[in-house]
């Protein structure tokens, strides 16, 4: 039995955050993904931060010829100010 389902109905991990700060560790660019953009990813089948991380890239680093995959994600919970 999985402990993930022990505390009631299951919710996607991304449904518990109101925004995600995204930072490229190569160029230093930062962006904030707001709730509507997160909801689009959840409706497309992406339910976790790890799954979302795999789909994101830094456009600036890609334009410069890099992979643009050295990103850090910082979730902001719905209950925090």
N, C-alpha and C positions, 0 to 999 in steps of 0.2 A: 504494500500500500504506500502511496506517495504522500509525503507530508504537505505537498503543495495544495492538495484538495481537502485538507482536514478542516479548514476554517470557513466552511460555507461555499457558496457558488464561486466558480472560477471566473476571474476577470483578467483580460490581457494586461501584462505589465505596463504597456504604454498607456492604458486607460487610466492609470493611477497618477500620471504626471500632467501638469498643466503647460509645461514648456521644457525644452531641452536646449541647453547651451552647447554649441559645437565649436571646437577649437582645432585648427590645423596646427600640428606640432612642427611642421616644416616651415611654413611661412608666417605663422602667428595670426592668421585671419580668424575672426570669430563671427559666428552667426547665432541667432536664436530661432529655433523652430517652435512656432506657436501651436496652440491646440487644434486649429482647423487642419494644419498640415500633418500633425500627428494622427488625427482621425482618418485622414485619407490613407495613410500607411496601414493603420489598423484594418480599415475596410478592404484593403488590398491583400490582407493576410499576414502582415508583419506584426507580431504580437510582443516582441521582446527588444530590449536595447541592443542585444548582440545581433539580432536579425536586422535591425535598423542600421547598425554600424556597418554591416556588410553591404548595404545598398547605397551608402553615402560616399561622396568623394569631394575633394576640394577642387573647384573649377579653376582657380588661379594656378595651382600647382600642375593641373592637367594641361593648361595652356602653355606652361613653361616646359612641358615634356616629361614631367614626373607622373607617378601613379596617383598621387593625391589621396592616399588611403591612410595616412598617419594622423588619424583624428582621435580626439578625446570627446566623449559625450558626458555632460553633467546634467542629470535630470533634476527638475524643480517640481517637487511634490505639490499636489493640489492643496494641501492644508497649510503650506508654508507661505509666509508673506512676501 
